[in-house]
Amino acid sequence: MGWGTAISVISSAVGFILKWGPIIWGLIGFVIGVLLGFLIQFTLHKVKNKKGNNTEVFVLIHCTEEEVEGIKELLRTHQTLGMAMVHHLKES
């Protein structure tokens, strides 16, 4: 909207010289400004997302020895990027 307003004001001023007048040129400038602003915002948003702002999640699962294989298979089917297993030693 800011781009639309700025270009609308400029094109309205120039419209006093042109054939269609300031009102029509102001509206044309507004439409061009809004489209230009949208294009700039869209481009910046695409570049920002390509930088790799990915979220990483760490999940700790406490289970028995019998459940380990089932949980591993479940994580593989959901395309887990990494897995590690830590064996807990029981205290006596």
N, C-alpha and C positions, 0 to 999 in steps of 0.2 A: 504494500500500500504506500509505503514511503517513496519508492521509486516511481510509482504511478503519479503521486502528487507532485514530485519534483519535475518530472518530464511534462506533466500537464501544465504547470505554471510556465515553463520555458516555451512550450509549444503554443500556449495562449498568447504570450508576448509576441512570438514570431507570427502568429495568426493575424495580427493587425496589418501586416504587410501582404500576406498571402490572400488568394482569391476567396476561399471559403469562409474566412473570418475567424475570430478568436475562439468562439464557442466550439465550432466543429473541430478545429485543430487542437483545442484543449482536450476534447473527448478522445480524439485519435491519440494524442500524447499520453493520456491516462491509460488507455488500453495497451499501448506499446510499453509504457513504464511498468505496468502490472505484470505483463508477460516477461519482460526483462528481469524484474525482481524475482519472479517465480523460477526462471531459468537459472539465475545466480544461486538462489537458495537450494534448488534441486541439485545443482552441480556440487556445491559445497557439502551437502548432505551425503552425496555419493562418495566423494573423496574422503570424508570423515569416516564412513563405514568401511572403506577399503583399507584403512590403516590397521585394522585388526583389533577392534575393541571387543574381542570375544571374552565371554565370561567363563571362568573355570570353576568347577564345583568339585569339592572333595567330599567323598562319602565314606564313612567308616562303618563297617558292618560287623557286628559281633555275632558269631554263630558257632554251632558245634561242628565237629569234624565231618559228620554225616551230611551236613547242609552245604559244605564248601563247593562241591562240584555243581550242584544245582544253581547256586548263586553265581558262580563263574559263567555258566552257560547263559544265565539270564542277562548278565552284564555284557557278554559277547553279542547276544542278539540285539541289544540296544546300542551297539557300536561304541563301546567304551574305549577311550583312547589309551588308558593305562590301568593296570591292575597290579597289586602287590598283596602278598599274604604274610601276615606276621603271626607266628605261633606264640601263644601265651603260655608260659610255664606256670604250672600250678604251684602255689606255695604249700609247703608241708606244715 
